Amino acid sequence: MAEPTVEEVGASMMSRDVTAQWLGIALDEVRAGYARMHMTVKPEMANGHGICHGGLIFTLADTTFAYACNSYNQVALASSCMIDFLAPGQVGDVLGAEAVEQALRGRQGVYDVRITNQQGELIALFRGKSTQIRGSVVPAGPAPA
């Protein structure tokens, strides 16, 4: 049985991730323990202050974290996460998220995500902790002939 590549795992997740698709979150890169995604802040994403709703910045970070911690093709779910908002996202901004694995011990992982705007200004810092559970994101296929 051939194991799927990291890219196949990311593409499989994206094909079923209706929330990411709905928000326009795009997967730019995925490697083992790493993911990079982006999202354009649309007018309907603004809160009552006219800036990007913090929950949507959190969603971008959480989504990127999910792709990084599932990159090993072992189903992983968030066990906890937190975010620090440092600057507002503006309507029209392209927010980028980069998730980097900090530790993976047994079934537990820790990932940091940096959210920046198109000028590279830091918008938020997110830390997520994951737990691997039973199952694979993409079932292994038959071995190549």
C-alpha positions as CSV (number, residue, x, y, z in Angstrom):
1,M,0.0,0.0,0.0
2,A,1.4,3.4,-1.0
3,E,1.0,6.2,1.4
4,P,-0.4,9.4,0.0
5,T,1.9,12.4,-0.4
6,V,1.6,15.5,1.9
7,E,0.2,17.4,-1.1
8,E,-2.5,14.7,-1.7
9,V,-3.5,14.9,2.0
10,G,-3.9,18.7,1.7
11,A,-5.8,18.5,-1.5
12,S,-8.1,15.9,0.0
13,M,-8.8,18.0,3.0
14,M,-9.5,21.1,0.8
15,S,-11.9,19.2,-1.4
16,R,-14.1,18.6,1.7
17,D,-13.4,21.8,3.6
18,V,-16.6,23.7,2.7
19,T,-16.0,26.4,5.3
20,A,-12.6,27.3,3.8
21,Q,-14.1,27.2,0.3
22,W,-16.9,29.5,1.4
23,L,-14.6,32.0,3.0
24,G,-12.1,31.9,0.1
25,I,-9.3,30.4,2.1
26,A,-6.7,29.0,-0.3
27,L,-4.0,26.5,0.4
28,D,-0.6,27.8,-0.9
29,E,1.8,25.2,0.5
30,V,1.8,22.1,2.7
31,R,4.7,20.1,4.0
32,A,5.1,17.7,7.0
33,G,4.2,19.8,10.0
34,Y,3.8,23.0,8.0
35,A,1.0,24.8,6.0
36,R,0.6,28.2,4.4
37,M,-2.8,29.6,3.4
38,H,-4.3,33.0,2.5
39,M,-7.7,34.8,2.5
40,T,-8.8,38.1,1.1
41,V,-10.9,40.2,3.6
42,K,-14.2,40.9,1.8
43,P,-16.7,43.6,2.9
44,E,-19.0,41.0,4.4
45,M,-16.2,40.0,6.7
46,A,-16.1,43.4,8.5
47,N,-17.4,43.8,12.0
48,G,-19.3,46.8,13.5
49,H,-16.0,48.7,13.5
50,G,-15.4,48.2,9.8
51,I,-12.4,45.9,10.3
52,C,-12.1,42.1,9.7
53,H,-14.1,40.2,12.3
54,G,-11.6,38.6,14.8
55,G,-13.5,35.3,14.5
56,L,-12.6,35.1,10.8
57,I,-8.9,35.8,11.5
58,F,-9.2,33.0,14.0
59,T,-10.8,30.7,11.4
60,L,-8.0,31.4,9.0
61,A,-5.4,30.6,11.7
62,D,-7.3,27.5,12.9
63,T,-7.7,26.2,9.3
64,T,-4.0,26.6,8.6
65,F,-3.2,24.8,11.9
66,A,-5.5,22.0,10.8
67,Y,-3.7,21.5,7.5
68,A,-0.3,21.4,9.3
69,C,-1.2,19.0,12.0
70,N,-3.0,16.6,9.6
71,S,-0.1,16.7,7.1
72,Y,1.1,13.3,8.3
73,N,-2.1,11.7,7.1
74,Q,-3.1,10.9,10.7
75,V,-6.4,12.5,11.7
76,A,-5.6,15.2,14.2
77,L,-8.1,17.6,16.0
78,A,-7.5,20.7,18.1
79,S,-7.4,20.1,21.8
80,S,-6.9,23.8,22.6
81,C,-5.9,27.0,20.9
82,M,-5.5,30.7,21.6
83,I,-4.9,33.8,19.6
84,D,-3.4,37.2,20.3
85,F,-4.7,40.0,18.0
86,L,-2.0,42.6,17.4
87,A,-3.4,44.8,14.5
88,P,-6.7,44.9,12.6
89,G,-7.2,43.3,9.3
90,Q,-8.7,45.8,6.8
91,V,-11.3,45.1,4.1
92,G,-9.3,44.3,0.9
93,D,-6.3,43.0,2.8
94,V,-4.9,39.6,1.8
95,L,-4.2,37.9,5.1
96,G,-1.6,35.1,5.0
97,A,-1.2,32.4,7.6
98,E,1.8,30.3,8.2
99,A,1.6,27.3,10.6
100,V,4.8,25.7,11.9
101,E,5.1,22.6,14.0
102,Q,6.9,23.3,17.3
103,A,6.6,19.8,18.8
104,L,5.1,16.5,18.0
105,R,5.4,13.9,20.8
106,G,3.3,10.8,20.6
107,R,-0.2,11.8,19.6
108,Q,0.2,15.5,20.9
109,G,1.4,18.4,18.7
110,V,2.0,22.1,19.2
111,Y,1.8,24.5,16.3
112,D,2.4,28.3,16.0
113,V,0.6,30.3,13.3
114,R,1.6,33.8,12.2
115,I,-1.1,35.9,10.4
116,T,0.3,38.8,8.3
117,N,-1.2,41.2,5.8
118,Q,0.1,41.7,2.2
119,Q,2.7,44.2,3.5
120,G,4.1,41.6,5.9
121,E,2.7,43.4,9.0
122,L,1.9,41.0,11.9
123,I,-1.9,40.9,12.5
124,A,-2.1,38.0,15.0
125,L,-0.3,35.1,16.7
126,F,-2.1,31.8,17.2
127,R,-1.0,28.7,19.1
128,G,-2.8,25.4,18.6
129,K,-2.4,22.1,20.3
130,S,-3.5,18.9,18.5
131,T,-4.3,15.4,19.4
132,Q,-4.1,12.6,16.8
133,I,-7.1,10.2,16.8
134,R,-7.8,7.0,14.9
135,G,-8.1,7.2,11.1
136,S,-6.2,8.7,8.2
137,V,-7.1,11.7,6.1
138,V,-6.6,9.8,2.9
139,P,-6.7,6.0,2.9
140,A,-3.5,4.4,1.6
141,G,-3.9,3.0,-2.0
142,P,-2.4,0.0,-3.6
143,A,1.3,-0.3,-4.0
144,P,2.7,0.9,-7.4
145,A,3.4,-1.9,-9.8
